Amino acid sequence: MEWNQLISNCRLGQEHRHLERHDDRTEFKRDYDRLIFSAPFRRLQNKTQVFPLPGSVFVHNRLTHSLEVASVGMSLGNDVYQYLNERYGQELSPLVSEIGQIVATACLAHDLGNPPFGHSGEKAIQTFFTEGKGNYLKGKVSPEFWEDITRFDGNANAFRLLAHSFKGRRSGGFAMTYSTLASIVKYPYPSYNAPKNKFGFFTSERELFVGIAQLLGIPQMSDENGRERWARYPLVYLVEAADDICYEIMDLEDAFKLKILSYDETAGLMLNFFDETVQNHIHQRINDEQLTDPNEKIQYLRACVIGKLENECVKTFISHEDEILQGTFQGSLIDNISPLQHDAYIKCTKISKQRIYRSQPVLDVELSGYRIMATLMELMVEAIEHPERYYSQQLIGRVSSQYDINSPDLETRLMAVIDYISGMTDVYALDVYQKICGISLPII
């Protein structure tokens, strides 16, 4: 792959249009602004990150997480560009200087496709078809579509949300630049060739991704089993690293605020990222600043860790640039950082799995969310299968006109249901669930 071809401001659905611009924003800054002001991005404020949406203690939701990931992504991209500029100089297209902006925008978008209640919501959609009442549909749809819905994944759904032309919407969906769209495809293969449940795009958006890959020069490759896939777009590694850094370290801070982890446990995990000399310097800095508030100390340690991991990921990207451009680099940037930081990161992930992700508040959200999502899927799919029924008509009437829920094609109707339900916030999904199950009545 070549940097000058990889960075393109060509827009999906507007490839042959030459729009007159009235300000000095770059096309990549327009992508960023377009996302910030969009309804799907705003809805992230009512989607669970890990812990229940805030009560007396404010913890991260999908919106605050995405903003923080974008901040780290901007730093990663800018630092990588500095290296590229030093190495290639005048050979680089001016567009390559926008890498930081592109990565930050993709970071804003990386969670847009997540359904309500996070991974529990994903699982509810998948298992409705594999274990629930939707299993009978297997013989009514294509094998490729069946793989899409039984492996439903927020990553592929984010690409669909940005690229698909919903009813009444313009061609190209959000009409984002090709480089921004390529940067969110973490798993560049379709569901029917995915080695695990993770994949990058639904069958309905495959041709859109192929077009983007061809224009950007992303090569199509085959894995060891001969399955169709493409090389990873290089900026995906930076988006992934920003996400890896933020969710792991910020979850520790949230766990400390919620008293799931003690101060000593949290501080110890964060100090593990540094050698003894740096640890002594950090302690000295805390003393010099006269920080006595435990929350302030943890925030300072968190900033130190994020800065260190950002630096380590940039160094890893730079040292493996040739492999990344050849499409042969294995694993994530975090997987390949220095042993001290990698070991510290692994310790954090183990504690997170043992103490945070299995804590009662998190499990309660997952259990409730799963039941809510499973019920919504059951009722809505039954409605599109029997639209002649009175109750079905009432349910279908709730669905936004952008979703083609009345299509004569079953797969289109099923995808409309998934689009509708996955686009809900946690709060809205609960509200709809209570109303259609007769648990609550609207107050007029």
Summary of the structure (lengths in Angstrom):
residues: 444
radius of gyration: 22.7
end to end distance: 58.9
largest distance: 73.0
contacts: 1474
relative contact order: 0.13
helix: 64%
strand: 3%
